[in-house]
Amino acid sequence: MLTLEQKKELLSLARNAISARFKHQSVFLPEDPAFSPKRGVFVSLHIGDNLRGCIGYIKGYKSIAESVKEMAEAAAFQDPRFPPLTEKELEKVTIEISILSELIPMQKNELPVIGKDGLYIQHPYGSGLLLPQVAVEYNWQPETFLREVCRKAGLPPNAYLDPASVVYRFTADVFSEADTF
């Protein structure tokens, strides 16, 4: 678990990574050993209540610090659902970071815990992930959350029951610039 100061440092890193792209500058990674583990990381950008970009690594491919930097840039400039972020928009953006736990395969009859679990589904015809906060935001029940992760993957809503599917749960340490530190 990260301290308050470490969370602030990662949020600052994310904002600086986006800002540096506009100014054609480099960003240096913090050297805190807590940022060295390889973990899944998602960076979400919001303007008001609206999503403006969200991209991440499902698994730990790089250090937390490297992943935050890369995913902040990707959320701002490479999310295919949105045009690239403008410098003027950056002033209005609120950054949220989700650091994921390991993926744990769920049993076919197991239900996710709303407010705690995120979901990731792998199927021969698609895969998709929903962060834990999504189910809370939409006030979903566990079965709805399972159906929605299928939809996110481009699969039929009951694909989580398919023997070819593997559904994973995970937790996330989620923090945002909007949090009152």
Salt bridges, closest charged atoms under 4 A:
GLU5 OE2 - LYS8 NZ 3.72
GLU70 OE2 - LYS62 NZ 2.64
GLU73 OE2 - LYS69 NZ 3.26
ASP79 OD2 - ARG81 NH2 2.68
GLU89 OE1 - ARG52 NH2 2.90
GLU110 OE2 - ARG169 NE 3.00
GLU148 OE2 - ARG151 NH1 3.42
ASP162 OD2 - HIS123 NE2 3.04
ASP173 OD1 - LYS7 NZ 3.50
GLU177 OE1 - ARG15 NH2 2.70
